[in-house]
Amino acid sequence: MENEQQDARALTVFTVEIFNTKTGATVEFFPITCPGFLELERLALALTASLNDMRAGGFLDWRQIAEHEFTSGTQVAV
């Protein structure tokens, strides 16, 4: 139980921007809640790959633009 509470406190909310690599135009912003950057990278790459599969031509990538500690029961505007 104590480890579960520690894990919950260790979550971070990352805001990532999905953008077109040819034009630089922003496609969408996504909040991703996970324990660390390695997990963020894995999830953001999977998200980008999925979006590229849905679009003709692909060419989407991601970048982290913000992060803050996850606090249960609150919302943070970004």
SENU-451403 format. One record per residue: y, z, x of N, C-alpha, C in turn; residue in one letter. Coordinates in pm, 1 decimal. Layout:
residues N
n_py; n_pz; n_px; ca_py; ca_pz; ca_px; c_py; c_pz; c_px; residuo
Y; Z; X; Y; Z; X; Y; Z; X; A .
...
***
This chain:
residues 78
n_py; n_pz; n_px; ca_py; ca_pz; ca_px; c_py; c_pz; c_px; residuo
-119.4; 0.0; 82.1; 0.0; 0.0; 0.0; 125.7; 0.0; 86.4; M .
124.6; 80.9; 191.5; 241.1; 87.6; 279.2; 267.6; -46.0; 346.7; E .
160.1; -115.2; 390.7; 177.4; -246.4; 452.3; 235.6; -346.3; 354.0; N .
193.8; -340.7; 227.0; 248.5; -430.5; 125.8; 397.7; -406.7; 107.4; E .
439.8; -281.2; 109.4; 581.3; -250.1; 96.2; 658.6; -300.1; 217.7; Q .
602.3; -285.4; 337.1; 666.9; -336.1; 456.8; 680.0; -487.6; 449.4; Q .
575.3; -556.6; 405.1; 579.7; -702.1; 394.3; 687.5; -745.9; 296.5; D .
698.5; -677.1; 182.9; 799.0; -712.4; 83.3; 939.9; -693.7; 139.5; A .
960.8; -591.8; 217.6; 1093.6; -568.9; 275.2; 1125.0; -669.6; 383.8; R .
1023.8; -728.8; 442.5; 1045.1; -819.8; 554.1; 1072.1; -963.4; 509.5; A .
1074.9; -988.6; 378.8; 1100.1; -1124.1; 331.2; 1244.8; -1164.7; 355.1; L .
1262.5; -1291.6; 383.8; 1395.1; -1348.6; 402.5; 1409.1; -1468.0; 309.9; T .
1527.2; -1483.4; 252.4; 1556.5; -1600.9; 171.1; 1633.5; -1698.9; 259.6; V .
1573.7; -1813.4; 283.5; 1635.9; -1918.5; 362.6; 1686.0; -2026.1; 266.5; F .
1803.6; -2076.9; 288.7; 1851.7; -2192.3; 213.1; 1839.6; -2313.1; 304.1; T .
1768.7; -2413.7; 255.4; 1752.6; -2536.1; 333.7; 1818.8; -2652.2; 260.1; V .
1869.3; -2743.1; 337.5; 1928.8; -2865.0; 284.8; 1831.9; -2979.6; 313.2; E .
1798.3; -3053.9; 209.7; 1720.2; -3176.3; 227.6; 1821.2; -3289.7; 232.0; I .
1813.4; -3372.3; 335.0; 1913.4; -3478.0; 350.6; 1847.5; -3609.0; 391.7; F .
1919.0; -3717.4; 366.8; 1874.5; -3850.8; 403.5; 1909.3; -3874.1; 550.2; N .
1810.5; -3906.6; 631.2; 1835.1; -3922.0; 775.4; 1911.7; -4049.3; 808.3; T .
1910.7; -4146.9; 719.8; 1984.6; -4271.4; 745.7; 2133.3; -4257.0; 713.1; K .
2163.9; -4189.1; 602.6; 2303.7; -4179.9; 558.5; 2366.1; -4043.4; 585.3; T .
2282.2; -3941.7; 604.0; 2332.6; -3805.8; 620.1; 2366.2; -3738.9; 488.0; G .
2346.9; -3808.9; 377.5; 2380.8; -3755.3; 245.2; 2283.4; -3644.7; 204.9; A .
2338.9; -3540.1; 146.1; 2257.5; -3430.6; 94.9; 2184.5; -3476.4; -30.0; T .
2054.5; -3446.6; -36.1; 1975.0; -3477.3; -153.9; 1968.1; -3354.2; -244.0; V .
1942.3; -3238.0; -184.4; 1925.8; -3115.5; -263.0; 1927.9; -2994.7; -169.5; E .
1960.4; -2878.0; -225.7; 1948.9; -2750.7; -156.3; 1835.7; -2673.2; -221.7; F .
1753.7; -2605.8; -141.0; 1641.9; -2528.3; -192.2; 1641.2; -2389.8; -128.3; F .
1626.2; -2283.8; -208.4; 1601.0; -2151.7; -150.5; 1450.2; -2136.8; -128.3; P .
1412.5; -2090.4; -11.6; 1272.0; -2066.6; 19.9; 1260.2; -1922.9; 68.8; I .
1177.9; -1844.1; 0.4; 1158.1; -1703.3; 37.0; 1025.6; -1690.5; 109.9; T .
1032.1; -1639.1; 232.1; 911.4; -1624.2; 313.0; 937.7; -1520.9; 422.8; C .
831.5; -1477.8; 494.7; 848.7; -1370.7; 593.1; 917.5; -1410.5; 723.9; P .
921.6; -1537.5; 758.5; 982.1; -1572.3; 886.4; 1001.4; -1721.8; 903.5; G .
1059.1; -1757.4; 1019.8; 1094.4; -1897.2; 1043.6; 972.2; -1987.7; 1053.4; F .
863.1; -1940.5; 1109.5; 743.9; -2026.0; 1119.6; 693.5; -2065.9; 981.8; L .
693.7; -1970.9; 889.2; 653.3; -2001.9; 752.3; 754.3; -2094.0; 685.9; E .
883.0; -2070.4; 712.5; 987.7; -2157.3; 658.1; 966.2; -2300.4; 705.1; L .
941.5; -2315.8; 832.6; 921.1; -2450.3; 888.0; 803.1; -2519.5; 820.5; E .
693.7; -2447.9; 803.4; 574.3; -2505.4; 739.7; 605.1; -2546.7; 595.7; R .
670.1; -2457.7; 519.9; 701.0; -2487.2; 380.3; 804.1; -2598.9; 366.3; L .
906.3; -2597.9; 449.8; 1009.7; -2701.7; 442.7; 953.2; -2838.5; 481.4; A .
864.5; -2841.6; 579.2; 801.5; -2969.4; 616.5; 714.3; -3022.0; 503.2; L .
641.9; -2932.4; 436.3; 558.8; -2974.5; 322.8; 646.6; -3024.3; 207.8; A .
756.5; -2955.8; 181.6; 848.9; -2998.2; 77.2; 907.1; -3135.8; 109.3; L .
951.2; -3153.5; 231.2; 1008.8; -3281.3; 272.7; 905.3; -3392.8; 263.7; T .
782.8; -3366.2; 306.6; 676.7; -3466.9; 298.3; 650.2; -3506.1; 153.1; A .
648.0; -3408.3; 63.7; 626.8; -3437.1; -78.4; 739.4; -3522.4; -134.6; S .
862.0; -3486.7; -101.2; 975.9; -3564.4; -150.3; 976.4; -3704.9; -91.8; L .
938.6; -3717.9; 34.8; 931.0; -3851.2; 96.4; 825.3; -3936.6; 28.6; N .
713.1; -3876.0; -10.9; 607.3; -3949.9; -79.9; 653.9; -4000.9; -215.4; D .
744.6; -3927.5; -279.9; 792.7; -3966.5; -412.9; 901.7; -4073.2; -406.1; M .
964.6; -4087.4; -290.6; 1075.3; -4182.5; -276.5; 1028.8; -4306.7; -202.4; R .
1074.1; -4420.2; -246.0; 1046.1; -4543.9; -172.5; 1126.2; -4540.2; -42.9; A .
1060.1; -4551.6; 67.9; 1129.5; -4553.6; 196.3; 1140.8; -4420.2; 265.7; G .
1129.5; -4311.9; 191.4; 1132.5; -4179.6; 254.3; 1262.3; -4150.7; 326.0; G .
1252.7; -4117.0; 453.5; 1365.9; -4088.8; 541.6; 1439.6; -3959.6; 508.6; F .
1368.0; -3860.8; 457.2; 1429.7; -3731.1; 431.7; 1389.4; -3632.4; 540.5; L .
1478.0; -3540.2; 569.8; 1450.6; -3432.4; 663.3; 1516.4; -3306.8; 607.6; D .
1500.7; -3195.4; 678.5; 1555.6; -3069.1; 631.8; 1625.3; -2996.7; 744.6; W .
1714.7; -2905.3; 707.0; 1777.5; -2814.9; 804.4; 1810.5; -2684.5; 733.8; R .
1799.1; -2577.7; 809.0; 1832.3; -2445.1; 755.4; 1983.6; -2431.1; 757.9; Q .
2040.9; -2385.3; 646.3; 2186.1; -2368.1; 644.2; 2229.0; -2223.8; 619.0; I .
2135.8; -2139.2; 572.7; 2170.9; -1998.0; 549.0; 2044.0; -1914.6; 542.1; A .
2060.3; -1785.9; 563.1; 1948.9; -1692.1; 544.3; 2005.2; -1554.0; 514.9; E .
1931.4; -1481.3; 434.0; 1967.4; -1342.1; 406.8; 1841.0; -1266.5; 369.8; H .
1847.2; -1135.2; 386.0; 1732.0; -1050.5; 355.8; 1704.1; -1053.1; 206.1; E .
1577.8; -1063.8; 172.3; 1537.1; -1060.9; 32.0; 1549.5; -919.9; -21.3; F .
1613.9; -904.9; -137.0; 1624.4; -777.1; -204.9; 1573.2; -796.1; -346.0; T .
1468.1; -727.5; -380.3; 1406.5; -742.6; -511.3; 1503.2; -704.9; -623.2; S .
1505.8; -788.1; -726.5; 1585.3; -757.6; -844.3; 1730.5; -799.2; -836.3; G .
1771.1; -865.0; -729.1; 1910.0; -910.3; -719.4; 1913.0; -1059.8; -696.0; T .
2023.2; -1120.0; -732.3; 2042.8; -1261.1; -706.4; 2164.5; -1276.5; -616.7; Q .
2153.1; -1368.8; -520.3; 2264.2; -1394.0; -428.9; 2304.6; -1539.0; -446.4; V .
2429.7; -1561.4; -475.2; 2479.4; -1698.6; -490.3; 2504.3; -1757.8; -352.9; A .
2461.4; -1881.8; -335.3; 2485.3; -1953.0; -208.6; 2557.1; -2082.6; -234.8; V .
***
